[in-house]
Amino acid sequence: MSAEIKNERGIVSISNSVIAKLAGSAATQCYGVVGMCIKNGKDGIASLLKRENMDKGIKVKTEENKIEISLYIIVEYGLNIGSIGETIRKNVRYHVEKITGMEVSAVKVYVESVRIDHA
């Protein structure tokens, strides 16, 4: 699937993969976000994705010129998860709408793991 912008000059098609990369870039810029992750189906362990594969931790659904984004993230231990989630939702919505020109109907944030650094 892809998002389409139609006007009198033609159609611009934006793939869901591109939208996912935009959303991932905006999310990982937020304070407290370690990165995007994907769950291993076998044992349920969340694995941190490298920057070039971060779109695998993001699901994008486009319908009727509206975008719904689901982000699967790892956060830093000791921070307020609710605040991190709200910051991510606002940042992702702003950047995706600004770049694509389309409405973001929902940004869902799923915290899959917490990174604990031992000093």
N, CA, C and O atoms as CSV, one atom per row, in Angstrom:
chain,resi,resn,atom,element,x,y,z
A,1,MET,N,N,0.848,-1.188,0.000
A,1,MET,CA,C,0.000,0.000,0.000
A,1,MET,C,C,0.888,1.243,0.000
A,1,MET,O,O,2.067,1.214,0.350
A,2,SER,N,N,0.253,2.326,-0.410
A,2,SER,CA,C,0.953,3.594,-0.390
A,2,SER,C,C,-0.066,4.719,-0.255
A,2,SER,O,O,-1.260,4.542,-0.497
A,3,ALA,N,N,0.438,5.860,0.133
A,3,ALA,CA,C,-0.405,7.046,0.250
A,3,ALA,C,C,-0.343,7.792,-1.077
A,3,ALA,O,O,0.710,7.857,-1.711
A,4,GLU,N,N,-1.467,8.352,-1.490
A,4,GLU,CA,C,-1.501,9.073,-2.747
A,4,GLU,C,C,-2.021,10.492,-2.551
A,4,GLU,O,O,-3.006,10.729,-1.852
A,5,ILE,N,N,-1.332,11.414,-3.186
A,5,ILE,CA,C,-1.743,12.809,-3.182
A,5,ILE,C,C,-2.124,13.134,-4.625
A,5,ILE,O,O,-1.296,13.052,-5.532
A,6,LYS,N,N,-3.391,13.504,-4.822
A,6,LYS,CA,C,-3.884,13.795,-6.167
A,6,LYS,C,C,-4.166,15.283,-6.300
A,6,LYS,O,O,-4.696,15.918,-5.388
A,7,ASN,N,N,-3.798,15.825,-7.461
A,7,ASN,CA,C,-4.174,17.199,-7.796
A,7,ASN,C,C,-4.359,17.284,-9.301
A,7,ASN,O,O,-4.308,16.263,-9.987
A,8,GLU,N,N,-4.573,18.478,-9.823
A,8,GLU,CA,C,-4.842,18.647,-11.250
A,8,GLU,C,C,-3.658,18.276,-12.140
A,8,GLU,O,O,-3.831,18.070,-13.341
A,9,ARG,N,N,-2.485,18.191,-11.578
A,9,ARG,CA,C,-1.281,17.875,-12.366
A,9,ARG,C,C,-0.931,16.396,-12.367
A,9,ARG,O,O,-0.098,15.951,-13.156
A,10,GLY,N,N,-1.567,15.634,-11.484
A,10,GLY,CA,C,-1.273,14.203,-11.451
A,10,GLY,C,C,-1.338,13.626,-10.049
A,10,GLY,O,O,-1.989,14.169,-9.157
A,11,ILE,N,N,-0.649,12.520,-9.884
A,11,ILE,CA,C,-0.671,11.784,-8.621
A,11,ILE,C,C,0.757,11.604,-8.109
A,11,ILE,O,O,1.668,11.271,-8.867
A,12,VAL,N,N,0.932,11.833,-6.801
A,12,VAL,CA,C,2.196,11.532,-6.137
A,12,VAL,C,C,1.923,10.375,-5.187
A,12,VAL,O,O,1.032,10.459,-4.343
A,13,SER,N,N,2.682,9.308,-5.321
A,13,SER,CA,C,2.506,8.127,-4.476
A,13,SER,C,C,3.686,8.024,-3.513
A,13,SER,O,O,4.844,8.071,-3.928
A,14,ILE,N,N,3.380,7.885,-2.228
A,14,ILE,CA,C,4.416,7.770,-1.195
A,14,ILE,C,C,4.276,6.387,-0.563
A,14,ILE,O,O,3.227,6.065,-0.004
A,15,SER,N,N,5.317,5.574,-0.645
A,15,SER,CA,C,5.225,4.212,-0.107
A,15,SER,C,C,5.162,4.231,1.418
A,15,SER,O,O,5.668,5.147,2.065
A,16,ASN,N,N,4.534,3.210,1.971
A,16,ASN,CA,C,4.441,3.091,3.428
A,16,ASN,C,C,5.820,2.967,4.061
A,16,ASN,O,O,6.021,3.386,5.201
A,17,SER,N,N,6.765,2.397,3.334
A,17,SER,CA,C,8.137,2.278,3.839
A,17,SER,C,C,8.767,3.660,4.043
A,17,SER,O,O,9.464,3.882,5.033
A,18,VAL,N,N,8.530,4.570,3.128
A,18,VAL,CA,C,9.059,5.932,3.252
A,18,VAL,C,C,8.407,6.639,4.441
A,18,VAL,O,O,9.086,7.316,5.213
A,19,ILE,N,N,7.097,6.482,4.585
A,19,ILE,CA,C,6.394,7.091,5.717
A,19,ILE,C,C,6.922,6.515,7.028
A,19,ILE,O,O,7.089,7.246,8.005
A,20,ALA,N,N,7.184,5.208,7.054
A,20,ALA,CA,C,7.727,4.564,8.258
A,20,ALA,C,C,9.096,5.122,8.606
A,20,ALA,O,O,9.391,5.349,9.780
A,21,LYS,N,N,9.934,5.344,7.606
A,21,LYS,CA,C,11.265,5.898,7.873
A,21,LYS,C,C,11.175,7.332,8.401
A,21,LYS,O,O,11.939,7.718,9.286
A,22,LEU,N,N,10.247,8.116,7.862
A,22,LEU,CA,C,10.033,9.476,8.380
A,22,LEU,C,C,9.591,9.433,9.836
A,22,LEU,O,O,10.105,10.174,10.673
A,23,ALA,N,N,8.633,8.557,10.130
A,23,ALA,CA,C,8.116,8.429,11.494
A,23,ALA,C,C,9.206,7.938,12.444
A,23,ALA,O,O,9.326,8.438,13.562
A,24,GLY,N,N,9.999,6.965,12.006
A,24,GLY,CA,C,11.085,6.429,12.839
A,24,GLY,C,C,12.143,7.467,13.133
A,24,GLY,O,O,12.661,7.538,14.247
A,25,SER,N,N,12.461,8.265,12.143
A,25,SER,CA,C,13.456,9.324,12.335
A,25,SER,C,C,12.942,10.353,13.342
A,25,SER,O,O,13.688,10.788,14.219
A,26,ALA,N,N,11.679,10.740,13.220
A,26,ALA,CA,C,11.097,11.706,14.152
A,26,ALA,C,C,11.013,11.130,15.563
A,26,ALA,O,O,11.263,11.838,16.539
A,27,ALA,N,N,10.662,9.850,15.676
A,27,ALA,CA,C,10.525,9.220,17.001
A,27,ALA,C,C,11.871,9.080,17.707
A,27,ALA,O,O,11.973,9.342,18.906
A,28,THR,N,N,12.897,8.672,16.974
A,28,THR,CA,C,14.198,8.435,17.609
A,28,THR,C,C,14.911,9.726,17.995
A,28,THR,O,O,15.909,9.685,18.714
A,29,GLN,N,N,14.417,10.868,17.530
A,29,GLN,CA,C,14.975,12.158,17.944
A,29,GLN,C,C,14.450,12.598,19.309
A,29,GLN,O,O,14.981,13.533,19.909
A,30,CYS,N,N,13.410,11.928,19.796
A,30,CYS,CA,C,12.797,12.292,21.065
A,30,CYS,C,C,13.633,11.805,22.250
A,30,CYS,O,O,14.189,10.707,22.220
A,31,TYR,N,N,13.714,12.631,23.284
A,31,TYR,CA,C,14.465,12.291,24.488
A,31,TYR,C,C,13.873,11.044,25.140
A,31,TYR,O,O,12.659,10.933,25.310
A,32,GLY,N,N,14.743,10.118,25.497
A,32,GLY,CA,C,14.333,8.916,26.199
A,32,GLY,C,C,14.115,7.707,25.306
A,32,GLY,O,O,13.952,6.592,25.802
A,33,VAL,N,N,14.109,7.914,23.992
A,33,VAL,CA,C,13.916,6.801,23.066
A,33,VAL,C,C,15.275,6.206,22.718
A,33,VAL,O,O,16.148,6.892,22.185
A,34,VAL,N,N,15.445,4.920,23.026
A,34,VAL,CA,C,16.686,4.217,22.687
A,34,VAL,C,C,16.673,3.855,21.213
A,34,VAL,O,O,17.687,3.984,20.527
A,35,GLY,N,N,15.524,3.401,20.724
A,35,GLY,CA,C,15.406,3.051,19.313
A,35,GLY,C,C,14.139,2.275,19.041
A,35,GLY,O,O,13.319,2.046,19.930
A,36,MET,N,N,14.000,1.879,17.797
A,36,MET,CA,C,12.866,1.075,17.365
A,36,MET,C,C,13.220,-0.395,17.591
A,36,MET,O,O,14.394,-0.765,17.623
A,37,CYS,N,N,12.188,-1.224,17.747
A,37,CYS,CA,C,12.468,-2.633,17.992
A,37,CYS,C,C,11.470,-3.524,17.279
A,37,CYS,O,O,10.428,-3.080,16.796
A,38,ILE,N,N,11.823,-4.782,17.234
A,38,ILE,CA,C,10.953,-5.810,16.693
A,38,ILE,C,C,10.999,-6.969,17.673
A,38,ILE,O,O,12.056,-7.309,18.205
A,39,LYS,N,N,9.839,-7.573,17.905
A,39,LYS,CA,C,9.779,-8.703,18.831
A,39,LYS,C,C,10.103,-9.992,18.111
A,39,LYS,O,O,9.655,-10.227,16.988
A,40,ASN,N,N,10.885,-10.822,18.770
A,40,ASN,CA,C,11.147,-12.165,18.264
A,40,ASN,C,C,9.925,-13.001,18.623
A,40,ASN,O,O,9.624,-13.187,19.802
A,41,GLY,N,N,9.229,-13.500,17.624
A,41,GLY,CA,C,7.996,-14.237,17.847
A,41,GLY,C,C,8.157,-15.477,18.695
A,41,GLY,O,O,7.239,-15.855,19.424
A,42,LYS,N,N,9.306,-16.114,18.612
A,42,LYS,CA,C,9.523,-17.366,19.316
A,42,LYS,C,C,9.586,-17.182,20.827
A,42,LYS,O,O,8.883,-17.874,21.564
A,43,ASP,N,N,10.415,-16.262,21.292
A,43,ASP,CA,C,10.596,-16.098,22.734
A,43,ASP,C,C,10.090,-14.759,23.275
A,43,ASP,O,O,10.180,-14.515,24.479
A,44,GLY,N,N,9.561,-13.892,22.416
A,44,GLY,CA,C,8.976,-12.631,22.862
A,44,GLY,C,C,9.981,-11.582,23.282
A,44,GLY,O,O,9.607,-10.608,23.936
A,45,ILE,N,N,11.247,-11.746,22.929
A,45,ILE,CA,C,12.286,-10.778,23.296
A,45,ILE,C,C,12.343,-9.675,22.246
A,45,ILE,O,O,12.377,-9.952,21.047
A,46,ALA,N,N,12.351,-8.425,22.700
A,46,ALA,CA,C,12.434,-7.277,21.794
A,46,ALA,C,C,13.885,-7.026,21.430
A,46,ALA,O,O,14.746,-6.965,22.307
A,47,SER,N,N,14.160,-6.879,20.138
A,47,SER,CA,C,15.512,-6.634,19.653
A,47,SER,C,C,15.607,-5.228,19.070
A,47,SER,O,O,14.755,-4.815,18.283
A,48,LEU,N,N,16.633,-4.509,19.457
A,48,LEU,CA,C,16.868,-3.159,18.951
A,48,LEU,C,C,17.265,-3.239,17.480
A,48,LEU,O,O,18.135,-4.023,17.101
A,49,LEU,N,N,16.617,-2.419,16.662
A,49,LEU,CA,C,16.905,-2.400,15.229
A,49,LEU,C,C,17.958,-1.354,14.908
A,49,LEU,O,O,18.012,-0.303,15.546
A,50,LYS,N,N,18.793,-1.640,13.922
A,50,LYS,CA,C,19.768,-0.664,13.456
A,50,LYS,C,C,19.035,0.416,12.674
A,50,LYS,O,O,17.920,0.205,12.196
A,51,ARG,N,N,19.661,1.552,12.554
A,51,ARG,CA,C,19.038,2.714,11.907
A,51,ARG,C,C,18.494,2.402,10.515
A,51,ARG,O,O,17.408,2.864,10.167
A,52,GLU,N,N,19.218,1.638,9.723
A,52,GLU,CA,C,18.778,1.352,8.358
A,52,GLU,C,C,17.584,0.390,8.299
A,52,GLU,O,O,16.934,0.281,7.259
A,53,ASN,N,N,17.290,-0.309,9.404
A,53,ASN,CA,C,16.163,-1.245,9.445
A,53,ASN,C,C,15.051,-0.793,10.388
A,53,ASN,O,O,14.154,-1.577,10.696
A,54,MET,N,N,15.095,0.447,10.848
A,54,MET,CA,C,14.145,0.886,11.862
A,54,MET,C,C,12.701,0.841,11.382
A,54,MET,O,O,11.788,0.766,12.204
A,55,ASP,N,N,12.469,0.884,10.069
A,55,ASP,CA,C,11.098,0.846,9.568
A,55,ASP,C,C,10.419,-0.503,9.815
A,55,ASP,O,O,9.201,-0.615,9.680
A,56,LYS,N,N,11.201,-1.528,10.176
A,56,LYS,CA,C,10.621,-2.832,10.509
A,56,LYS,C,C,9.911,-2.796,11.867
A,56,LYS,O,O,9.098,-3.672,12.163
A,57,GLY,N,N,10.208,-1.806,12.679
A,57,GLY,CA,C,9.565,-1.640,13.972
A,57,GLY,C,C,8.407,-0.650,13.917
A,57,GLY,O,O,7.948,-0.154,14.946
A,58,ILE,N,N,7.942,-0.370,12.697
A,58,ILE,CA,C,6.874,0.601,12.497
A,58,ILE,C,C,5.869,0.029,11.504
A,58,ILE,O,O,6.240,-0.522,10.468
A,59,LYS,N,N,4.591,0.172,11.842
A,59,LYS,CA,C,3.535,-0.252,10.920
A,59,LYS,C,C,2.772,0.981,10.470
A,59,LYS,O,O,2.368,1.811,11.284
A,60,VAL,N,N,2.582,1.090,9.173
A,60,VAL,CA,C,1.875,2.226,8.589
A,60,VAL,C,C,0.656,1.706,7.842
A,60,VAL,O,O,0.739,0.757,7.061
A,61,LYS,N,N,-0.477,2.350,8.100
A,61,LYS,CA,C,-1.719,1.998,7.421
A,61,LYS,C,C,-2.272,3.275,6.808
A,61,LYS,O,O,-2.438,4.278,7.502
A,62,THR,N,N,-2.557,3.243,5.510
A,62,THR,CA,C,-3.110,4.416,4.840
A,62,THR,C,C,-4.490,4.087,4.274
A,62,THR,O,O,-4.686,3.079,3.595
A,63,GLU,N,N,-5.435,4.973,4.577
A,63,GLU,CA,C,-6.792,4.842,4.056
A,63,GLU,C,C,-7.367,6.225,3.824
A,63,GLU,O,O,-7.332,7.078,4.710
A,64,GLU,N,N,-7.899,6.444,2.623
A,64,GLU,CA,C,-8.575,7.693,2.293
A,64,GLU,C,C,-7.766,8.931,2.688
A,64,GLU,O,O,-8.280,9.824,3.361
A,65,ASN,N,N,-6.528,8.979,2.276
A,65,ASN,CA,C,-5.632,10.112,2.538
A,65,ASN,C,C,-5.384,10.388,4.014
A,65,ASN,O,O,-5.049,11.513,4.386
A,66,LYS,N,N,-5.544,9.375,4.856
A,66,LYS,CA,C,-5.204,9.487,6.271
A,66,LYS,C,C,-4.196,8.396,6.599
A,66,LYS,O,O,-4.257,7.289,6.064
A,67,ILE,N,N,-3.279,8.726,7.478
A,67,ILE,CA,C,-2.196,7.809,7.843
A,67,ILE,C,C,-2.333,7.421,9.303
A,67,ILE,O,O,-2.534,8.274,10.167
A,68,GLU,N,N,-2.222,6.122,9.573
A,68,GLU,CA,C,-2.183,5.616,10.950
A,68,GLU,C,C,-0.826,4.945,11.143
A,68,GLU,O,O,-0.418,4.101,10.345
A,69,ILE,N,N,-0.135,5.332,12.214
A,69,ILE,CA,C,1.222,4.847,12.458
A,69,ILE,C,C,1.295,4.152,13.813
A,69,ILE,O,O,0.825,4.684,14.819
A,70,SER,N,N,1.887,2.960,13.835
A,70,SER,CA,C,2.143,2.230,15.082
A,70,SER,C,C,3.650,2.075,15.231
A,70,SER,O,O,4.318,1.551,14.339
A,71,LEU,N,N,4.183,2.531,16.362
A,71,LEU,CA,C,5.622,2.500,16.625
A,71,LEU,C,C,5.917,1.548,17.776
A,71,LEU,O,O,5.243,1.586,18.805
A,72,TYR,N,N,6.915,0.702,17.607
A,72,TYR,CA,C,7.342,-0.240,18.640
A,72,TYR,C,C,8.737,0.198,19.076
A,72,TYR,O,O,9.691,0.144,18.300
A,73,ILE,N,N,8.839,0.638,20.350
A,73,ILE,CA,C,10.065,1.305,20.793
A,73,ILE,C,C,10.662,0.679,22.046
A,73,ILE,O,O,10.023,-0.089,22.765
A,74,ILE,N,N,11.922,1.050,22.270
A,74,ILE,CA,C,12.629,0.752,23.517
A,74,ILE,C,C,12.952,2.102,24.143
A,74,ILE,O,O,13.453,3.002,23.470
A,75,VAL,N,N,12.659,2.238,25.447
A,75,VAL,CA,C,12.904,3.504,26.137
A,75,VAL,C,C,13.992,3.338,27.197
A,75,VAL,O,O,14.345,2.228,27.596
A,76,GLU,N,N,14.502,4.473,27.629
A,76,GLU,CA,C,15.536,4.529,28.668
A,76,GLU,C,C,14.888,4.340,30.042
A,76,GLU,O,O,13.822,4.894,30.311
A,77,TYR,N,N,15.528,3.566,30.898
A,77,TYR,CA,C,15.028,3.321,32.251
A,77,TYR,C,C,15.041,4.611,33.075
A,77,TYR,O,O,15.942,5.438,32.936
A,78,GLY,N,N,14.039,4.771,33.927
A,78,GLY,CA,C,13.992,5.875,34.882
A,78,GLY,C,C,13.280,7.113,34.389
A,78,GLY,O,O,13.199,8.103,35.115
A,79,LEU,N,N,12.764,7.085,33.181
A,79,LEU,CA,C,12.057,8.244,32.640
A,79,LEU,C,C,10.555,7.978,32.621
A,79,LEU,O,O,10.122,6.826,32.643
A,80,ASN,N,N,9.784,9.024,32.580
A,80,ASN,CA,C,8.328,8.908,32.560
A,80,ASN,C,C,7.873,8.426,31.178
A,80,ASN,O,O,7.972,9.156,30.192
A,81,ILE,N,N,7.380,7.205,31.125
A,81,ILE,CA,C,7.000,6.595,29.848
A,81,ILE,C,C,5.829,7.339,29.208
A,81,ILE,O,O,5.793,7.487,27.987
A,82,GLY,N,N,4.878,7.807,30.003
A,82,GLY,CA,C,3.755,8.565,29.463
A,82,GLY,C,C,4.195,9.838,28.764
A,82,GLY,O,O,3.679,10.178,27.699
A,83,SER,N,N,5.147,10.541,29.360
A,83,SER,CA,C,5.670,11.770,28.752
A,83,SER,C,C,6.419,11.481,27.462
A,83,SER,O,O,6.293,12.211,26.480
A,84,ILE,N,N,7.203,10.404,27.475
A,84,ILE,CA,C,7.934,10.018,26.263
A,84,ILE,C,C,6.943,9.701,25.146
A,84,ILE,O,O,7.116,10.144,24.011
A,85,GLY,N,N,5.916,8.941,25.468
A,85,GLY,CA,C,4.909,8.579,24.475
A,85,GLY,C,C,4.208,9.784,23.884
A,85,GLY,O,O,4.000,9.854,22.673
A,86,GLU,N,N,3.842,10.730,24.729
A,86,GLU,CA,C,3.155,11.936,24.250
A,86,GLU,C,C,4.077,12.773,23.368
A,86,GLU,O,O,3.639,13.310,22.351
A,87,THR,N,N,5.334,12.886,23.744
A,87,THR,CA,C,6.307,13.626,22.938
A,87,THR,C,C,6.473,12.965,21.574
A,87,THR,O,O,6.521,13.647,20.550
A,88,ILE,N,N,6.560,11.647,21.562
A,88,ILE,CA,C,6.696,10.912,20.299
A,88,ILE,C,C,5.474,11.153,19.419
A,88,ILE,O,O,5.616,11.446,18.232
A,89,ARG,N,N,4.281,11.032,19.986
A,89,ARG,CA,C,3.055,11.219,19.199
A,89,ARG,C,C,3.030,12.605,18.539
A,89,ARG,O,O,2.725,12.726,17.352
A,90,LYS,N,N,3.347,13.634,19.307
A,90,LYS,CA,C,3.322,14.991,18.767
A,90,LYS,C,C,4.392,15.194,17.698
A,90,LYS,O,O,4.121,15.775,16.647
A,91,ASN,N,N,5.605,14.718,17.965
A,91,ASN,CA,C,6.727,14.904,17.046
A,91,ASN,C,C,6.500,14.147,15.731
A,91,ASN,O,O,6.724,14.694,14.651
A,92,VAL,N,N,6.061,12.904,15.826
A,92,VAL,CA,C,5.830,12.092,14.629
A,92,VAL,C,C,4.699,12.694,13.801
A,92,VAL,O,O,4.827,12.835,12.584
A,93,ARG,N,N,3.596,13.049,14.453
A,93,ARG,CA,C,2.456,13.644,13.726
A,93,ARG,C,C,2.900,14.909,12.992
A,93,ARG,O,O,2.602,15.077,11.810
A,94,TYR,N,N,3.608,15.794,13.687
A,94,TYR,CA,C,4.047,17.054,13.088
A,94,TYR,C,C,4.923,16.816,11.864
A,94,TYR,O,O,4.665,17.377,10.799
A,95,HIS,N,N,5.962,15.984,12.006
A,95,HIS,CA,C,6.918,15.775,10.912
A,95,HIS,C,C,6.297,15.053,9.716
A,95,HIS,O,O,6.542,15.434,8.572
A,96,VAL,N,N,5.509,14.031,9.965
A,96,VAL,CA,C,4.907,13.287,8.854
A,96,VAL,C,C,3.898,14.164,8.111
A,96,VAL,O,O,3.870,14.163,6.880
A,97,GLU,N,N,3.073,14.912,8.843
A,97,GLU,CA,C,2.116,15.793,8.179
A,97,GLU,C,C,2.823,16.901,7.404
A,97,GLU,O,O,2.405,17.250,6.300
A,98,LYS,N,N,3.876,17.449,7.968
A,98,LYS,CA,C,4.623,18.526,7.313
A,98,LYS,C,C,5.261,18.036,6.017
A,98,LYS,O,O,5.211,18.733,5.003
A,99,ILE,N,N,5.857,16.851,6.036
A,99,ILE,CA,C,6.589,16.355,4.872
A,99,ILE,C,C,5.654,15.771,3.806
A,99,ILE,O,O,5.874,15.984,2.614
A,100,THR,N,N,4.622,15.041,4.219
A,100,THR,CA,C,3.739,14.398,3.240
A,100,THR,C,C,2.572,15.279,2.815
A,100,THR,O,O,2.038,15.110,1.718
A,101,GLY,N,N,2.171,16.214,3.668
A,101,GLY,CA,C,1.002,17.024,3.375
A,101,GLY,C,C,-0.308,16.291,3.628
A,101,GLY,O,O,-1.378,16.779,3.264
A,102,MET,N,N,-0.222,15.118,4.254
A,102,MET,CA,C,-1.408,14.314,4.540
A,102,MET,C,C,-1.697,14.320,6.031
A,102,MET,O,O,-0.811,14.581,6.846
A,103,GLU,N,N,-2.948,14.029,6.382
A,103,GLU,CA,C,-3.357,14.001,7.786
A,103,GLU,C,C,-2.932,12.690,8.442
A,103,GLU,O,O,-3.093,11.613,7.867
A,104,VAL,N,N,-2.392,12.794,9.642
A,104,VAL,CA,C,-2.078,11.617,10.446
A,104,VAL,C,C,-3.237,11.445,11.424
A,104,VAL,O,O,-3.437,12.264,12.321
A,105,SER,N,N,-3.997,10.366,11.237
A,105,SER,CA,C,-5.193,10.158,12.063
A,105,SER,C,C,-4.855,9.597,13.439
A,105,SER,O,O,-5.564,9.864,14.409
A,106,ALA,N,N,-3.774,8.818,13.528
A,106,ALA,CA,C,-3.391,8.235,14.816
A,106,ALA,C,C,-1.909,7.877,14.824
A,106,ALA,O,O,-1.346,7.438,13.822
A,107,VAL,N,N,-1.302,8.080,15.984
A,107,VAL,CA,C,0.058,7.602,16.236
A,107,VAL,C,C,-0.022,6.772,17.507
A,107,VAL,O,O,-0.288,7.296,18.589
A,108,LYS,N,N,0.210,5.479,17.367
A,108,LYS,CA,C,0.145,4.561,18.501
A,108,LYS,C,C,1.565,4.176,18.887
A,108,LYS,O,O,2.361,3.776,18.037
A,109,VAL,N,N,1.877,4.298,20.167
A,109,VAL,CA,C,3.221,4.005,20.666
A,109,VAL,C,C,3.154,2.785,21.577
A,109,VAL,O,O,2.412,2.771,22.559
A,110,TYR,N,N,3.934,1.766,21.241
A,110,TYR,CA,C,4.000,0.544,22.043
A,110,TYR,C,C,5.411,0.417,22.606
A,110,TYR,O,O,6.377,0.265,21.859
A,111,VAL,N,N,5.517,0.481,23.926
A,111,VAL,CA,C,6.818,0.334,24.587
A,111,VAL,C,C,7.048,-1.166,24.784
A,111,VAL,O,O,6.360,-1.812,25.575
A,112,GLU,N,N,8.011,-1.702,24.063
A,112,GLU,CA,C,8.279,-3.140,24.076
A,112,GLU,C,C,9.362,-3.535,25.075
A,112,GLU,O,O,9.436,-4.689,25.499
A,113,SER,N,N,10.212,-2.555,25.453
A,113,SER,CA,C,11.293,-2.871,26.375
A,113,SER,C,C,11.836,-1.586,26.995
A,113,SER,O,O,11.603,-0.482,26.503
A,114,VAL,N,N,12.561,-1.768,28.080
A,114,VAL,CA,C,13.236,-0.667,28.773
A,114,VAL,C,C,14.715,-1.020,28.860
A,114,VAL,O,O,15.073,-2.117,29.290
A,115,ARG,N,N,15.569,-0.092,28.453
A,115,ARG,CA,C,17.018,-0.328,28.527
A,115,ARG,C,C,17.524,0.151,29.874
A,115,ARG,O,O,17.315,1.299,30.267
A,116,ILE,N,N,18.191,-0.750,30.569
A,116,ILE,CA,C,18.779,-0.437,31.861
A,116,ILE,C,C,20.277,-0.491,31.700
A,116,ILE,O,O,20.831,-1.547,31.393
A,117,ASP,N,N,20.950,0.647,31.904
A,117,ASP,CA,C,22.400,0.679,31.844
A,117,ASP,C,C,22.986,0.463,33.227
A,117,ASP,O,O,22.622,1.149,34.182
A,118,HIS,N,N,23.889,-0.487,33.325
A,118,HIS,CA,C,24.580,-0.739,34.584
A,118,HIS,C,C,25.896,0.004,34.555
A,118,HIS,O,O,26.724,-0.211,33.669
A,119,ALA,N,N,26.086,0.872,35.520
A,119,ALA,CA,C,27.318,1.675,35.552
A,119,ALA,C,C,28.429,0.935,36.226
A,119,ALA,O,O,29.537,1.458,36.343
